[in-house]
Amino acid sequence: MAKIKITQVRSKIGATKRQIANLRTLGLRRMHQTVEVEKTPEVEGQLAKIRHLVEVEETK
């Protein structure tokens, strides 16, 4: 399965509890941190809720 790189580019200050929980679940704890995760429907759903806080790029 494909992998995606997720980088937090905006602060979680002012975000809802649900959005902060999604960031935490994906492994993002601070600004400009990058994680690489498998592209699954669950991850895509989480990204849909925090799209404005992160940058996403596909890797092979």
Distance bins in CASP14 RR format, pairs under 12 A and 6 or more apart:
PFRMAT RR
TARGET T0000
AUTHOR 0000-0000-0000
RMODE 2
METHOD distances of the structure
MODEL  1
1 37 0 0 0 0 0 1 0 0 0 0 0
1 38 1 0 1 0 0 0 0 0 0 0 0
1 39 1 0 0 1 0 0 0 0 0 0 0
1 40 1 0 0 1 0 0 0 0 0 0 0
1 41 0 0 0 0 0 1 0 0 0 0 0
1 43 0 0 0 0 0 1 0 0 0 0 0
1 44 0 0 0 0 0 1 0 0 0 0 0
1 58 0 0 0 0 0 1 0 0 0 0 0
1 59 0 0 0 0 0 1 0 0 0 0 0
1 60 0 0 0 0 0 1 0 0 0 0 0
2 36 0 0 0 0 0 1 0 0 0 0 0
2 37 0 0 0 0 0 1 0 0 0 0 0
2 38 1 0 0 1 0 0 0 0 0 0 0
2 39 1 0 1 0 0 0 0 0 0 0 0
2 40 0 0 0 0 1 0 0 0 0 0 0
2 43 0 0 0 0 0 1 0 0 0 0 0
2 44 0 0 0 0 0 1 0 0 0 0 0
2 56 0 0 0 0 0 1 0 0 0 0 0
2 57 0 0 0 0 0 1 0 0 0 0 0
2 58 1 0 0 1 0 0 0 0 0 0 0
2 59 1 0 0 1 0 0 0 0 0 0 0
2 60 1 0 0 1 0 0 0 0 0 0 0
3 34 0 0 0 0 0 1 0 0 0 0 0
3 35 0 0 0 0 0 1 0 0 0 0 0
3 36 1 0 1 0 0 0 0 0 0 0 0
3 37 1 0 0 1 0 0 0 0 0 0 0
3 38 1 0 1 0 0 0 0 0 0 0 0
3 39 1 0 0 1 0 0 0 0 0 0 0
3 40 0 0 0 0 0 1 0 0 0 0 0
3 43 0 0 0 0 0 1 0 0 0 0 0
3 56 0 0 0 0 0 1 0 0 0 0 0
3 57 0 0 0 0 0 1 0 0 0 0 0
3 58 1 0 0 1 0 0 0 0 0 0 0
3 59 1 0 1 0 0 0 0 0 0 0 0
3 60 1 0 0 1 0 0 0 0 0 0 0
4 26 0 0 0 0 0 1 0 0 0 0 0
4 34 0 0 0 0 0 1 0 0 0 0 0
4 35 0 0 0 0 1 0 0 0 0 0 0
4 36 1 0 0 1 0 0 0 0 0 0 0
4 37 1 0 0 1 0 0 0 0 0 0 0
4 38 1 0 0 1 0 0 0 0 0 0 0
4 39 1 0 1 0 0 0 0 0 0 0 0
4 40 0 0 0 0 1 0 0 0 0 0 0
4 43 1 0 0 1 0 0 0 0 0 0 0
4 44 0 0 0 0 1 0 0 0 0 0 0
4 46 0 0 0 0 0 1 0 0 0 0 0
4 47 0 0 0 0 1 0 0 0 0 0 0
4 54 0 0 0 0 0 1 0 0 0 0 0
4 55 0 0 0 0 0 1 0 0 0 0 0
4 56 1 0 1 0 0 0 0 0 0 0 0
4 57 1 0 0 1 0 0 0 0 0 0 0
4 58 1 0 1 0 0 0 0 0 0 0 0
4 59 1 0 0 1 0 0 0 0 0 0 0
4 60 0 0 0 0 0 1 0 0 0 0 0
5 26 0 0 0 0 0 1 0 0 0 0 0
5 28 0 0 0 0 0 1 0 0 0 0 0
5 33 0 0 0 0 0 1 0 0 0 0 0
5 34 1 0 1 0 0 0 0 0 0 0 0
5 35 1 0 0 1 0 0 0 0 0 0 0
5 36 1 0 1 0 0 0 0 0 0 0 0
5 37 0 0 0 0 1 0 0 0 0 0 0
5 38 0 0 0 0 0 1 0 0 0 0 0
5 39 0 0 0 0 0 1 0 0 0 0 0
5 43 0 0 0 0 0 1 0 0 0 0 0
5 47 0 0 0 0 0 1 0 0 0 0 0
5 54 0 0 0 0 1 0 0 0 0 0 0
5 55 0 0 0 0 1 0 0 0 0 0 0
5 56 1 0 0 1 0 0 0 0 0 0 0
5 57 1 0 1 0 0 0 0 0 0 0 0
5 58 1 0 0 1 0 0 0 0 0 0 0
5 59 1 0 1 0 0 0 0 0 0 0 0
5 60 0 0 0 0 0 1 0 0 0 0 0
6 22 0 0 0 0 0 1 0 0 0 0 0
6 23 0 0 0 0 1 0 0 0 0 0 0
6 25 0 0 0 0 0 1 0 0 0 0 0
6 26 1 0 1 0 0 0 0 0 0 0 0
6 27 0 0 0 0 1 0 0 0 0 0 0
6 28 1 0 0 1 0 0 0 0 0 0 0
6 32 0 0 0 0 0 1 0 0 0 0 0
6 33 0 0 0 0 1 0 0 0 0 0 0
6 34 1 0 0 1 0 0 0 0 0 0 0
6 35 1 0 1 0 0 0 0 0 0 0 0
6 36 1 0 0 1 0 0 0 0 0 0 0
6 37 1 0 0 1 0 0 0 0 0 0 0
6 38 0 0 0 0 0 1 0 0 0 0 0
6 39 0 0 0 0 0 1 0 0 0 0 0
6 43 0 0 0 0 1 0 0 0 0 0 0
6 44 0 0 0 0 0 1 0 0 0 0 0
6 46 0 0 0 0 1 0 0 0 0 0 0
6 47 1 0 0 1 0 0 0 0 0 0 0
6 50 0 0 0 0 1 0 0 0 0 0 0
6 51 0 0 0 0 0 1 0 0 0 0 0
6 53 0 0 0 0 1 0 0 0 0 0 0
6 54 1 0 1 0 0 0 0 0 0 0 0
6 55 1 0 0 1 0 0 0 0 0 0 0
6 56 1 0 1 0 0 0 0 0 0 0 0
6 57 0 0 0 0 1 0 0 0 0 0 0
6 58 0 0 0 0 0 1 0 0 0 0 0
6 59 0 0 0 0 0 1 0 0 0 0 0
7 23 0 0 0 0 0 1 0 0 0 0 0
7 26 0 0 0 0 0 1 0 0 0 0 0
7 27 0 0 0 0 0 1 0 0 0 0 0
7 28 0 0 0 0 1 0 0 0 0 0 0
7 30 0 0 0 0 0 1 0 0 0 0 0
7 31 0 0 0 0 1 0 0 0 0 0 0
7 32 1 0 0 1 0 0 0 0 0 0 0
7 33 1 0 0 1 0 0 0 0 0 0 0
7 34 1 0 1 0 0 0 0 0 0 0 0
7 35 0 0 0 0 1 0 0 0 0 0 0
7 36 0 0 0 0 0 1 0 0 0 0 0
7 37 0 0 0 0 0 1 0 0 0 0 0
7 47 0 0 0 0 0 1 0 0 0 0 0
7 50 0 0 0 0 0 1 0 0 0 0 0
7 53 0 0 0 0 1 0 0 0 0 0 0
7 54 1 0 0 1 0 0 0 0 0 0 0
7 55 1 0 1 0 0 0 0 0 0 0 0
7 56 1 0 0 1 0 0 0 0 0 0 0
7 57 0 0 0 0 1 0 0 0 0 0 0
8 15 0 0 0 0 0 1 0 0 0 0 0
8 19 0 0 0 0 0 1 0 0 0 0 0
8 20 0 0 0 0 0 1 0 0 0 0 0
8 22 0 0 0 0 0 1 0 0 0 0 0
8 23 1 0 0 1 0 0 0 0 0 0 0
8 24 0 0 0 0 0 1 0 0 0 0 0
8 26 0 0 0 0 1 0 0 0 0 0 0
8 27 0 0 0 0 1 0 0 0 0 0 0
8 28 1 0 1 0 0 0 0 0 0 0 0
8 29 0 0 0 0 1 0 0 0 0 0 0
8 30 1 0 0 1 0 0 0 0 0 0 0
8 31 1 0 1 0 0 0 0 0 0 0 0
8 32 1 0 0 1 0 0 0 0 0 0 0
8 33 1 0 1 0 0 0 0 0 0 0 0
8 34 0 0 0 0 1 0 0 0 0 0 0
8 35 0 0 0 0 1 0 0 0 0 0 0
8 47 0 0 0 0 0 1 0 0 0 0 0
8 50 0 0 0 0 1 0 0 0 0 0 0
8 51 0 0 0 0 0 1 0 0 0 0 0
8 52 0 0 0 0 0 1 0 0 0 0 0
8 53 1 0 0 1 0 0 0 0 0 0 0
8 54 1 0 1 0 0 0 0 0 0 0 0
8 55 0 0 0 0 1 0 0 0 0 0 0
8 56 0 0 0 0 0 1 0 0 0 0 0
9 23 0 0 0 0 0 1 0 0 0 0 0
9 28 0 0 0 0 0 1 0 0 0 0 0
9 30 0 0 0 0 0 1 0 0 0 0 0
9 31 1 0 0 1 0 0 0 0 0 0 0
9 32 1 0 0 1 0 0 0 0 0 0 0
9 33 0 0 0 0 0 1 0 0 0 0 0
9 34 0 0 0 0 0 1 0 0 0 0 0
9 50 0 0 0 0 0 1 0 0 0 0 0
9 51 0 0 0 0 0 1 0 0 0 0 0
9 52 0 0 0 0 1 0 0 0 0 0 0
9 53 1 0 0 1 0 0 0 0 0 0 0
9 54 1 0 0 1 0 0 0 0 0 0 0
9 55 1 0 1 0 0 0 0 0 0 0 0
9 56 0 0 0 0 0 1 0 0 0 0 0
9 57 0 0 0 0 0 1 0 0 0 0 0
10 19 0 0 0 0 0 1 0 0 0 0 0
10 23 0 0 0 0 0 1 0 0 0 0 0
10 28 0 0 0 0 0 1 0 0 0 0 0
10 30 0 0 0 0 0 1 0 0 0 0 0
10 31 1 0 0 1 0 0 0 0 0 0 0
10 32 0 0 0 0 0 1 0 0 0 0 0
10 50 0 0 0 0 1 0 0 0 0 0 0
10 51 0 0 0 0 0 1 0 0 0 0 0
10 52 1 0 0 1 0 0 0 0 0 0 0
10 53 1 0 1 0 0 0 0 0 0 0 0
10 54 1 0 0 1 0 0 0 0 0 0 0
10 55 0 0 0 0 1 0 0 0 0 0 0
11 19 0 0 0 0 0 1 0 0 0 0 0
11 20 0 0 0 0 0 1 0 0 0 0 0
11 23 0 0 0 0 0 1 0 0 0 0 0
11 28 0 0 0 0 0 1 0 0 0 0 0
11 30 0 0 0 0 1 0 0 0 0 0 0
11 31 1 0 0 1 0 0 0 0 0 0 0
11 32 0 0 0 0 0 1 0 0 0 0 0
11 52 0 0 0 0 0 1 0 0 0 0 0
11 53 1 0 0 1 0 0 0 0 0 0 0
11 54 0 0 0 0 0 1 0 0 0 0 0
12 18 0 0 0 0 0 1 0 0 0 0 0
12 19 1 0 0 1 0 0 0 0 0 0 0
12 20 1 0 1 0 0 0 0 0 0 0 0
12 21 0 0 0 0 0 1 0 0 0 0 0
12 22 0 0 0 0 1 0 0 0 0 0 0
12 23 1 0 1 0 0 0 0 0 0 0 0
12 24 0 0 0 0 1 0 0 0 0 0 0
12 26 0 0 0 0 0 1 0 0 0 0 0
12 28 0 0 0 0 1 0 0 0 0 0 0
12 29 0 0 0 0 1 0 0 0 0 0 0
12 30 0 0 0 0 1 0 0 0 0 0 0
12 31 0 0 0 0 1 0 0 0 0 0 0
12 33 0 0 0 0 0 1 0 0 0 0 0
12 50 0 0 0 0 1 0 0 0 0 0 0
12 52 0 0 0 0 0 1 0 0 0 0 0
12 53 1 0 0 1 0 0 0 0 0 0 0
12 54 0 0 0 0 0 1 0 0 0 0 0
13 19 0 0 0 0 0 1 0 0 0 0 0
13 20 0 0 0 0 1 0 0 0 0 0 0
13 23 0 0 0 0 0 1 0 0 0 0 0
13 31 0 0 0 0 0 1 0 0 0 0 0
13 53 0 0 0 0 0 1 0 0 0 0 0
14 20 0 0 0 0 1 0 0 0 0 0 0
14 52 0 0 0 0 0 1 0 0 0 0 0
14 53 0 0 0 0 0 1 0 0 0 0 0
15 21 0 0 0 0 1 0 0 0 0 0 0
15 22 0 0 0 0 1 0 0 0 0 0 0
15 23 1 0 0 1 0 0 0 0 0 0 0
15 24 0 0 0 0 0 1 0 0 0 0 0
15 28 0 0 0 0 0 1 0 0 0 0 0
15 49 0 0 0 0 1 0 0 0 0 0 0
15 50 1 0 0 1 0 0 0 0 0 0 0
15 52 0 0 0 0 1 0 0 0 0 0 0
15 53 1 0 0 1 0 0 0 0 0 0 0
15 54 0 0 0 0 0 1 0 0 0 0 0
16 22 0 0 0 0 1 0 0 0 0 0 0
16 23 0 0 0 0 0 1 0 0 0 0 0
16 49 0 0 0 0 1 0 0 0 0 0 0
16 50 0 0 0 0 1 0 0 0 0 0 0
16 52 0 0 0 0 0 1 0 0 0 0 0
16 53 0 0 0 0 0 1 0 0 0 0 0
17 23 0 0 0 0 0 1 0 0 0 0 0
17 24 0 0 0 0 0 1 0 0 0 0 0
17 49 0 0 0 0 0 1 0 0 0 0 0
18 24 0 0 0 0 0 1 0 0 0 0 0
18 25 0 0 0 0 0 1 0 0 0 0 0
18 45 0 0 0 0 0 1 0 0 0 0 0
18 46 0 0 0 0 1 0 0 0 0 0 0
18 48 0 0 0 0 0 1 0 0 0 0 0
18 49 1 0 0 1 0 0 0 0 0 0 0
18 50 0 0 0 0 1 0 0 0 0 0 0
18 53 0 0 0 0 0 1 0 0 0 0 0
19 25 0 0 0 0 0 1 0 0 0 0 0
19 26 0 0 0 0 0 1 0 0 0 0 0
19 28 0 0 0 0 0 1 0 0 0 0 0
19 46 0 0 0 0 1 0 0 0 0 0 0
19 47 0 0 0 0 0 1 0 0 0 0 0
19 48 0 0 0 0 0 1 0 0 0 0 0
19 49 1 0 1 0 0 0 0 0 0 0 0
19 50 1 0 1 0 0 0 0 0 0 0 0
19 51 0 0 0 0 0 1 0 0 0 0 0
19 52 0 0 0 0 1 0 0 0 0 0 0
19 53 1 0 0 1 0 0 0 0 0 0 0
19 54 0 0 0 0 0 1 0 0 0 0 0
20 26 0 0 0 0 0 1 0 0 0 0 0
20 27 0 0 0 0 0 1 0 0 0 0 0
20 28 0 0 0 0 1 0 0 0 0 0 0
20 29 0 0 0 0 0 1 0 0 0 0 0
20 46 0 0 0 0 0 1 0 0 0 0 0
20 49 0 0 0 0 0 1 0 0 0 0 0
20 50 0 0 0 0 1 0 0 0 0 0 0
20 53 0 0 0 0 1 0 0 0 0 0 0
21 27 0 0 0 0 0 1 0 0 0 0 0
21 28 0 0 0 0 0 1 0 0 0 0 0
21 46 0 0 0 0 1 0 0 0 0 0 0
21 49 0 0 0 0 1 0 0 0 0 0 0
21 50 0 0 0 0 1 0 0 0 0 0 0
22 28 0 0 0 0 1 0 0 0 0 0 0
22 42 0 0 0 0 0 1 0 0 0 0 0
22 43 0 0 0 0 1 0 0 0 0 0 0
22 44 0 0 0 0 0 1 0 0 0 0 0
22 45 0 0 0 0 1 0 0 0 0 0 0
22 46 1 0 1 0 0 0 0 0 0 0 0
22 47 0 0 0 0 1 0 0 0 0 0 0
22 48 0 0 0 0 1 0 0 0 0 0 0
22 49 1 0 1 0 0 0 0 0 0 0 0
22 50 1 0 1 0 0 0 0 0 0 0 0
22 51 0 0 0 0 0 1 0 0 0 0 0
22 52 0 0 0 0 0 1 0 0 0 0 0
22 53 0 0 0 0 1 0 0 0 0 0 0
22 54 0 0 0 0 1 0 0 0 0 0 0
23 29 1 0 0 1 0 0 0 0 0 0 0
23 30 0 0 0 0 1 0 0 0 0 0 0
23 31 0 0 0 0 0 1 0 0 0 0 0
23 33 0 0 0 0 1 0 0 0 0 0 0
23 35 0 0 0 0 0 1 0 0 0 0 0
23 46 0 0 0 0 1 0 0 0 0 0 0
23 47 0 0 0 0 0 1 0 0 0 0 0
23 49 0 0 0 0 1 0 0 0 0 0 0
23 50 1 0 0 1 0 0 0 0 0 0 0
23 51 0 0 0 0 0 1 0 0 0 0 0
23 52 0 0 0 0 0 1 0 0 0 0 0
23 53 1 0 0 1 0 0 0 0 0 0 0
23 54 1 0 0 1 0 0 0 0 0 0 0
24 30 0 0 0 0 0 1 0 0 0 0 0
24 33 0 0 0 0 0 1 0 0 0 0 0
24 35 0 0 0 0 0 1 0 0 0 0 0
24 46 0 0 0 0 0 1 0 0 0 0 0
24 50 0 0 0 0 0 1 0 0 0 0 0
25 35 0 0 0 0 0 1 0 0 0 0 0
25 37 0 0 0 0 0 1 0 0 0 0 0
25 42 0 0 0 0 1 0 0 0 0 0 0
25 43 0 0 0 0 1 0 0 0 0 0 0
25 45 0 0 0 0 0 1 0 0 0 0 0
25 46 1 0 0 1 0 0 0 0 0 0 0
25 47 0 0 0 0 0 1 0 0 0 0 0
25 49 0 0 0 0 0 1 0 0 0 0 0
25 50 0 0 0 0 0 1 0 0 0 0 0
26 33 0 0 0 0 0 1 0 0 0 0 0
26 34 0 0 0 0 0 1 0 0 0 0 0
26 35 1 0 0 1 0 0 0 0 0 0 0
26 36 0 0 0 0 0 1 0 0 0 0 0
26 37 1 0 0 1 0 0 0 0 0 0 0
26 38 0 0 0 0 0 1 0 0 0 0 0
26 40 0 0 0 0 0 1 0 0 0 0 0
26 42 0 0 0 0 0 1 0 0 0 0 0
26 43 1 0 0 1 0 0 0 0 0 0 0
26 44 0 0 0 0 0 1 0 0 0 0 0
26 45 0 0 0 0 0 1 0 0 0 0 0
26 46 1 0 0 1 0 0 0 0 0 0 0
26 47 1 0 0 1 0 0 0 0 0 0 0
26 49 0 0 0 0 0 1 0 0 0 0 0
26 50 0 0 0 0 1 0 0 0 0 0 0
26 53 0 0 0 0 0 1 0 0 0 0 0
26 54 0 0 0 0 1 0 0 0 0 0 0
26 56 0 0 0 0 0 1 0 0 0 0 0
27 33 1 0 0 1 0 0 0 0 0 0 0
27 34 0 0 0 0 0 1 0 0 0 0 0
27 35 1 0 1 0 0 0 0 0 0 0 0
27 36 0 0 0 0 0 1 0 0 0 0 0
27 37 0 0 0 0 1 0 0 0 0 0 0
27 43 0 0 0 0 0 1 0 0 0 0 0
27 46 0 0 0 0 0 1 0 0 0 0 0
27 50 0 0 0 0 0 1 0 0 0 0 0
27 54 0 0 0 0 0 1 0 0 0 0 0
28 34 0 0 0 0 1 0 0 0 0 0 0
28 35 1 0 0 1 0 0 0 0 0 0 0
28 36 0 0 0 0 0 1 0 0 0 0 0
28 37 0 0 0 0 0 1 0 0 0 0 0
28 46 0 0 0 0 0 1 0 0 0 0 0
28 47 0 0 0 0 0 1 0 0 0 0 0
28 50 0 0 0 0 1 0 0 0 0 0 0
28 53 0 0 0 0 1 0 0 0 0 0 0
28 54 1 0 0 1 0 0 0 0 0 0 0
28 55 0 0 0 0 0 1 0 0 0 0 0
28 56 0 0 0 0 0 1 0 0 0 0 0
29 35 0 0 0 0 1 0 0 0 0 0 0
31 53 0 0 0 0 1 0 0 0 0 0 0
31 54 0 0 0 0 0 1 0 0 0 0 0
31 55 0 0 0 0 0 1 0 0 0 0 0
32 53 0 0 0 0 0 1 0 0 0 0 0
32 54 0 0 0 0 0 1 0 0 0 0 0
32 55 0 0 0 0 1 0 0 0 0 0 0
33 53 0 0 0 0 0 1 0 0 0 0 0
33 54 0 0 0 0 0 1 0 0 0 0 0
33 55 0 0 0 0 0 1 0 0 0 0 0
34 54 0 0 0 0 1 0 0 0 0 0 0
34 55 0 0 0 0 1 0 0 0 0 0 0
34 56 0 0 0 0 0 1 0 0 0 0 0
34 57 0 0 0 0 1 0 0 0 0 0 0
34 59 0 0 0 0 0 1 0 0 0 0 0
35 43 0 0 0 0 0 1 0 0 0 0 0
35 46 0 0 0 0 0 1 0 0 0 0 0
35 47 0 0 0 0 0 1 0 0 0 0 0
35 54 0 0 0 0 1 0 0 0 0 0 0
35 55 0 0 0 0 0 1 0 0 0 0 0
35 56 0 0 0 0 0 1 0 0 0 0 0
35 57 0 0 0 0 0 1 0 0 0 0 0
35 59 0 0 0 0 0 1 0 0 0 0 0
36 43 0 0 0 0 0 1 0 0 0 0 0
36 56 0 0 0 0 0 1 0 0 0 0 0
36 57 0 0 0 0 1 0 0 0 0 0 0
36 58 0 0 0 0 0 1 0 0 0 0 0
36 59 1 0 0 1 0 0 0 0 0 0 0
36 60 0 0 0 0 0 1 0 0 0 0 0
37 43 1 0 1 0 0 0 0 0 0 0 0
37 44 0 0 0 0 0 1 0 0 0 0 0
37 46 0 0 0 0 1 0 0 0 0 0 0
37 47 0 0 0 0 1 0 0 0 0 0 0
37 54 0 0 0 0 0 1 0 0 0 0 0
37 56 0 0 0 0 0 1 0 0 0 0 0
37 58 0 0 0 0 0 1 0 0 0 0 0
37 59 0 0 0 0 0 1 0 0 0 0 0
38 44 0 0 0 0 0 1 0 0 0 0 0
38 58 0 0 0 0 0 1 0 0 0 0 0
38 59 0 0 0 0 0 1 0 0 0 0 0
39 45 0 0 0 0 0 1 0 0 0 0 0
39 46 0 0 0 0 0 1 0 0 0 0 0
39 47 0 0 0 0 1 0 0 0 0 0 0
39 56 0 0 0 0 1 0 0 0 0 0 0
39 57 0 0 0 0 0 1 0 0 0 0 0
39 58 1 0 0 1 0 0 0 0 0 0 0
39 59 0 0 0 0 1 0 0 0 0 0 0
39 60 0 0 0 0 0 1 0 0 0 0 0
40 46 0 0 0 0 1 0 0 0 0 0 0
40 47 0 0 0 0 0 1 0 0 0 0 0
41 47 0 0 0 0 0 1 0 0 0 0 0
41 48 0 0 0 0 0 1 0 0 0 0 0
42 48 0 0 0 0 0 1 0 0 0 0 0
42 49 0 0 0 0 0 1 0 0 0 0 0
43 49 0 0 0 0 0 1 0 0 0 0 0
43 50 0 0 0 0 0 1 0 0 0 0 0
43 54 0 0 0 0 0 1 0 0 0 0 0
43 56 0 0 0 0 1 0 0 0 0 0 0
44 50 0 0 0 0 0 1 0 0 0 0 0
44 51 0 0 0 0 0 1 0 0 0 0 0
44 56 0 0 0 0 1 0 0 0 0 0 0
44 58 0 0 0 0 0 1 0 0 0 0 0
45 51 0 0 0 0 1 0 0 0 0 0 0
45 56 0 0 0 0 0 1 0 0 0 0 0
46 53 0 0 0 0 0 1 0 0 0 0 0
46 54 0 0 0 0 1 0 0 0 0 0 0
46 56 0 0 0 0 0 1 0 0 0 0 0
47 53 0 0 0 0 1 0 0 0 0 0 0
47 54 1 0 0 1 0 0 0 0 0 0 0
47 55 0 0 0 0 0 1 0 0 0 0 0
47 56 1 0 0 1 0 0 0 0 0 0 0
47 57 0 0 0 0 0 1 0 0 0 0 0
47 58 0 0 0 0 0 1 0 0 0 0 0
48 54 0 0 0 0 0 1 0 0 0 0 0
48 56 0 0 0 0 0 1 0 0 0 0 0
50 56 0 0 0 0 1 0 0 0 0 0 0
END
